[in-house]
Amino acid sequence: MLPDNEITQQFYAEREQDRNLLMYGCPQEWIDELIEDWSQPLMGGLQMLAMSMLSDAQERIALGDGDTARQYINRAKYVIKQNEVTNV
């Protein structure tokens, strides 16, 4: 049996994963991988990644899929925030 502090840590880690899936529609690690890939030379950078995600959100809105559009917008906001942190 796990000690109480390990059970608590595991509980909060699982809650964070659930929250990320609801917010982004995918694990946060996947977005971090995209950020790493798009940060490579000739890939366009994080601004282009955010714009691409916002374009995807527009398409989902046009198709009437508001929840997926919300997730794309949240992904774009995450990328923009990561860009700010990296460029400080």
Kinemage of the C-alpha trace (Angstrom):
@kinemage 1
@onewidth
@group {chain A} dominant
@subgroup {mainchain}
@vectorlist {calphas} color= white
{ca met a 1} P 0.000 0.000 0.000
{ca leu a 2} L 1.232 3.497 -0.875
{ca pro a 3} L 1.930 6.025 1.869
{ca asp a 4} L -0.651 8.810 2.181
{ca asn a 5} L 1.585 11.472 0.584
{ca glu a 6} L 2.179 9.288 -2.485
{ca ile a 7} L -1.546 8.581 -2.812
{ca thr a 8} L -2.233 12.316 -2.573
{ca gln a 9} L 0.410 13.105 -5.211
{ca gln a 10} L -0.992 10.430 -7.523
{ca phe a 11} L -4.525 11.774 -7.025
{ca tyr a 12} L -3.500 15.331 -7.939
{ca ala a 13} L -1.469 14.138 -10.935
{ca glu a 14} L -4.508 12.269 -12.264
{ca arg a 15} L -6.747 15.303 -11.668
{ca glu a 16} L -4.268 17.492 -13.591
{ca gln a 17} L -4.306 15.039 -16.513
{ca asp a 18} L -8.122 15.039 -16.526
{ca arg a 19} L -8.181 18.852 -16.422
{ca asn a 20} L -5.730 19.061 -19.325
{ca leu a 21} L -7.780 16.641 -21.406
{ca leu a 22} L -10.915 18.717 -20.826
{ca met a 23} L -9.118 22.004 -21.475
{ca tyr a 24} L -6.933 21.052 -24.455
{ca gly a 25} L -8.521 17.880 -25.814
{ca cys a 26} L -5.133 16.158 -25.542
{ca pro a 27} L -2.372 15.677 -22.984
{ca gln a 28} L -0.342 18.830 -22.326
{ca glu a 29} L 2.791 16.849 -23.212
{ca trp a 30} L 1.555 16.595 -26.818
{ca ile a 31} L 1.358 20.381 -27.057
{ca asp a 32} L 4.827 20.647 -25.530
{ca glu a 33} L 6.117 18.294 -28.250
{ca leu a 34} L 4.488 20.473 -30.927
{ca ile a 35} L 6.139 23.536 -29.386
{ca glu a 36} L 9.494 21.806 -29.470
{ca asp a 37} L 9.009 20.728 -33.101
{ca trp a 38} L 7.809 24.153 -34.280
{ca ser a 39} L 10.724 25.832 -32.506
{ca gln a 40} L 13.150 24.145 -34.893
{ca pro a 41} L 14.615 26.218 -37.719
{ca leu a 42} L 12.420 26.492 -40.840
{ca met a 43} L 9.284 25.316 -38.992
{ca gly a 44} L 7.719 28.772 -38.634
{ca gly a 45} L 8.008 29.311 -34.906
{ca leu a 46} L 5.473 29.458 -32.125
{ca gln a 47} L 3.527 32.380 -33.567
{ca met a 48} L 2.789 30.333 -36.688
{ca leu a 49} L 1.823 27.340 -34.532
{ca ala a 50} L -0.642 29.486 -32.562
{ca met a 51} L -2.086 30.947 -35.781
{ca ser a 52} L -2.474 27.453 -37.208
{ca met a 53} L -4.363 26.342 -34.097
{ca leu a 54} L -6.615 29.402 -34.294
{ca ser a 55} L -7.339 28.617 -37.956
{ca asp a 56} L -8.300 25.100 -36.906
{ca ala a 57} L -10.602 26.625 -34.274
{ca gln a 58} L -12.263 28.801 -36.925
{ca glu a 59} L -12.904 25.724 -39.049
{ca arg a 60} L -14.465 23.885 -36.092
{ca ile a 61} L -16.691 26.920 -35.378
{ca ala a 62} L -17.835 26.933 -39.021
{ca leu a 63} L -18.724 23.248 -38.661
{ca gly a 64} L -20.677 23.910 -35.465
{ca asp a 65} L -18.229 22.091 -33.187
{ca gly a 66} L -17.852 24.731 -30.492
{ca asp a 67} L -16.304 22.500 -27.831
{ca thr a 68} L -13.451 21.387 -30.065
{ca ala a 69} L -12.982 25.009 -31.167
{ca arg a 70} L -12.672 25.978 -27.487
{ca gln a 71} L -9.978 23.344 -27.025
{ca tyr a 72} L -8.045 24.620 -30.064
{ca ile a 73} L -8.247 28.161 -28.683
{ca asn a 74} L -6.954 26.943 -25.308
{ca arg a 75} L -4.060 25.208 -27.079
{ca ala a 76} L -3.227 28.424 -28.929
{ca lys a 77} L -3.316 30.394 -25.665
{ca tyr a 78} L -0.941 27.860 -24.099
{ca val a 79} L 1.458 28.221 -27.046
{ca ile a 80} L 1.306 32.020 -26.841
{ca lys a 81} L 2.066 31.864 -23.112
{ca gln a 82} L 4.992 29.503 -23.699
{ca asn a 83} L 6.296 31.896 -26.382
{ca glu a 84} L 6.169 34.765 -23.865
{ca val a 85} L 8.023 32.713 -21.256
{ca thr a 86} L 10.705 31.685 -23.758
{ca asn a 87} L 11.254 35.203 -25.106
{ca val a 88} L 11.533 36.981 -21.738
